[in-house]
Amino acid sequence: MNYQIISADCHIDLPWLPEDLFTNEAENHFKDRMPFVSETEKGRFWVSRNGAQFGLQNGMGSAGRTYVPGQIHRSDRMAEQGLYRDGELGIPRLTDPKLRIKDQDLDGVQAEVIYGVLGASTRLNDDDAASELLRIYNEWLATFCEVAPDRFAGLASVPSHDVDAALTEVSRVAKRGALRGIEVANTHEMAPLFDTSWEPLW
């Protein structure tokens, strides 16, 4: 691959993921604590049973906002290419590797660094369920990236509420392979990554 442009800030956020991913893949004792898609008068929204809100299915950005023309230039460009319309029609351009490569080619990009769901894991307000959510996402992303490892460089999303939980997921991801790095779900409450409590991770 002749790399000329690698996009280093590429998302596959929760709103675009398969709607049954977390409820299907979670361990049994976590299934009712996972995000799922709920039908409402305003559309299909990602929610959890504890009241967390994750945005419109196939919505705009990591928060799954409703697309409003003229507010964000980049979103207007994506809308011009039919991204949100395709999402409404069930065409998963962001989460189907072959369709995503077509969009890469359209943009003149040879590869992407991909990550997501860190914010969703903190909005869940359930640390143990968040660790399970991140495990499921990381496994899904690894499988996605394996389709075209020369085009997709995925980053594992790592829990931050507990160093042992972070170590467990980093070890699992390293043994699994397919992902190229990690990203920690930073929160205001966590000890900073330079704190000695994080030393086992480094």
C-alpha positions as CSV (number, residue, x, y, z in Angstrom):
1,M,0.0,0.0,0.0
2,N,1.3,3.4,-1.0
3,Y,0.2,5.5,2.0
4,Q,-0.2,9.2,1.3
5,I,-3.1,10.1,3.6
6,I,-3.9,8.3,6.8
7,S,-6.8,9.7,8.8
8,A,-5.9,9.5,12.5
9,D,-9.2,10.6,14.0
10,C,-11.8,8.2,12.7
11,H,-14.8,7.0,14.8
12,I,-17.0,4.0,14.8
13,D,-19.2,5.2,17.6
14,L,-22.0,3.4,19.4
15,P,-24.9,4.9,17.4
16,W,-23.7,3.2,14.2
17,L,-23.0,-0.2,15.7
18,P,-25.4,-3.2,15.1
19,E,-28.3,-2.7,17.4
20,D,-28.2,-6.1,19.0
21,L,-24.4,-6.2,19.4
22,F,-24.2,-5.6,23.1
23,T,-27.3,-7.5,24.2
24,N,-26.3,-10.5,22.1
25,E,-22.6,-10.6,23.0
26,A,-22.8,-9.7,26.7
27,E,-22.3,-12.3,29.4
28,N,-25.7,-13.4,30.7
29,H,-25.5,-11.4,34.0
30,F,-24.8,-8.2,32.0
31,K,-27.4,-8.5,29.2
32,D,-30.0,-6.3,30.9
33,R,-27.4,-3.6,31.7
34,M,-26.2,-3.2,28.1
35,P,-27.2,-0.4,25.6
36,F,-30.0,-1.3,23.2
37,V,-32.1,0.5,20.6
38,S,-35.6,1.7,21.6
39,E,-38.3,2.9,19.3
40,T,-39.7,6.4,20.2
41,E,-41.9,9.0,18.6
42,K,-38.7,10.9,17.5
43,G,-36.9,7.9,16.1
44,R,-34.8,4.9,17.2
45,F,-32.5,5.8,20.1
46,W,-29.8,4.0,21.9
47,V,-30.6,3.8,25.6
48,S,-30.0,1.6,28.7
49,R,-32.3,0.3,31.3
50,N,-30.7,2.5,34.0
51,G,-31.7,5.6,32.0
52,A,-28.5,6.4,30.1
53,Q,-29.0,8.0,26.7
54,F,-26.6,7.4,23.8
55,G,-28.3,9.1,20.9
56,L,-30.1,8.5,17.7
57,Q,-29.4,5.2,15.9
58,N,-27.1,6.1,12.9
59,G,-27.1,9.7,14.2
60,M,-24.4,12.4,13.8
61,G,-21.1,12.1,15.7
62,S,-20.3,10.2,18.9
63,A,-23.4,11.6,20.7
64,G,-25.8,10.4,17.9
65,R,-27.3,13.8,17.3
66,T,-30.0,14.5,14.7
67,Y,-28.5,15.9,11.5
68,V,-29.5,19.5,11.0
69,P,-28.3,21.0,7.6
70,G,-26.1,24.0,7.8
71,Q,-24.8,23.6,11.4
72,I,-21.6,21.6,10.8
73,H,-19.8,21.8,7.5
74,R,-18.3,18.3,7.7
75,S,-21.7,16.8,8.5
76,D,-23.2,18.6,5.5
77,R,-20.5,17.0,3.3
78,M,-21.3,13.6,4.7
79,A,-25.0,14.2,4.1
80,E,-24.3,15.2,0.5
81,Q,-22.7,11.8,0.0
82,G,-25.8,10.1,1.5
83,L,-24.4,8.9,4.7
84,Y,-27.4,9.7,7.0
85,R,-29.9,8.7,4.3
86,D,-28.2,5.4,3.9
87,G,-28.2,4.9,7.7
88,E,-31.9,5.4,7.8
89,L,-32.2,2.8,5.1
90,G,-30.1,0.3,7.0
91,I,-27.1,0.6,4.8
92,P,-24.2,0.4,7.3
93,R,-21.5,2.5,5.5
94,L,-19.5,3.1,8.7
95,T,-19.6,-0.5,10.0
96,D,-19.4,-2.6,6.9
97,P,-15.6,-2.8,6.0
98,K,-16.2,-3.0,2.3
99,L,-18.5,0.0,2.3
100,R,-16.1,1.9,4.5
101,I,-13.2,1.3,2.1
102,K,-15.3,2.7,-0.7
103,D,-15.7,5.8,1.4
104,Q,-12.0,5.9,2.1
105,D,-11.3,5.8,-1.7
106,L,-13.9,8.5,-2.3
107,D,-12.0,10.7,0.2
108,G,-8.5,9.8,-1.1
109,V,-7.6,8.2,2.2
110,Q,-5.5,5.0,2.2
111,A,-6.0,4.1,5.9
112,E,-7.7,5.1,9.1
113,V,-7.0,5.0,12.8
114,I,-10.3,3.9,14.3
115,Y,-11.7,4.1,17.8
116,G,-15.0,4.8,19.6
117,V,-17.4,4.2,22.5
118,L,-15.2,5.7,25.3
119,G,-17.8,8.3,26.0
120,A,-20.6,5.8,25.8
121,S,-18.9,3.6,28.4
122,T,-18.8,6.5,30.9
123,R,-22.4,7.6,30.2
124,L,-23.5,4.1,31.1
125,N,-22.9,4.9,34.8
126,D,-22.2,1.3,35.6
127,D,-18.5,0.5,35.9
128,D,-18.7,-3.3,35.6
129,A,-21.1,-3.1,32.7
130,A,-18.9,-0.5,31.1
131,S,-16.0,-3.0,31.1
132,E,-18.2,-5.5,29.4
133,L,-19.3,-3.0,26.9
134,L,-15.7,-2.1,26.1
135,R,-14.7,-5.8,25.8
136,I,-17.6,-6.4,23.3
137,Y,-16.7,-3.3,21.3
138,N,-13.0,-4.2,21.1
139,E,-13.8,-7.7,19.9
140,W,-16.2,-6.3,17.3
141,L,-13.5,-3.8,16.2
142,A,-10.8,-6.4,16.0
143,T,-13.0,-8.5,13.7
144,F,-13.8,-5.5,11.6
145,C,-10.1,-4.5,11.2
146,E,-9.1,-8.1,10.3
147,V,-11.0,-7.7,7.0
148,A,-8.4,-5.1,5.7
149,P,-5.5,-4.7,8.2
150,D,-3.7,-2.5,5.7
151,R,-6.6,0.0,5.7
152,F,-7.9,-0.2,9.3
153,A,-5.8,0.4,12.5
154,G,-8.1,0.0,15.4
155,L,-7.5,1.2,18.9
156,A,-8.9,-0.8,21.9
157,S,-11.0,1.2,24.3
158,V,-9.8,0.5,27.8
159,P,-11.7,1.0,31.1
160,S,-10.4,3.7,33.5
161,H,-12.4,3.1,36.7
162,D,-10.1,0.3,37.9
163,V,-6.5,-0.4,37.0
164,D,-7.0,-4.2,37.2
165,A,-9.9,-3.9,34.8
166,A,-7.7,-2.0,32.4
167,L,-4.9,-4.5,32.7
168,T,-7.3,-7.4,32.1
169,E,-8.6,-5.8,28.9
170,V,-5.2,-4.7,27.6
171,S,-3.9,-8.3,28.2
172,R,-6.9,-9.8,26.4
173,V,-6.6,-7.5,23.5
174,A,-2.8,-8.0,23.1
175,K,-3.3,-11.8,23.0
176,R,-6.3,-11.5,20.6
177,G,-4.3,-9.4,18.1
178,A,-5.7,-7.3,15.2
179,L,-5.8,-4.0,17.1
180,R,-2.9,-1.6,17.0
181,G,-3.0,0.4,20.2
182,I,-5.2,1.4,23.2
183,E,-7.1,4.4,24.4
184,V,-8.2,4.9,28.0
185,A,-11.7,6.1,28.8
186,N,-10.6,9.2,30.7
187,T,-13.0,10.7,33.2
188,H,-12.8,13.7,35.6
189,E,-13.0,11.3,38.6
190,M,-10.1,9.0,37.6
191,A,-6.5,9.4,38.8
192,P,-4.4,10.9,36.0
193,L,-2.5,8.5,33.9
194,F,0.8,9.7,35.4
195,D,-0.4,8.8,38.9
196,T,1.6,5.9,40.4
197,S,-1.6,3.8,40.7
198,W,-1.4,3.4,36.9
199,E,2.2,2.0,37.1
200,P,1.1,-1.6,36.5
201,L,-0.3,-0.6,33.1
202,W,2.9,0.9,32.0
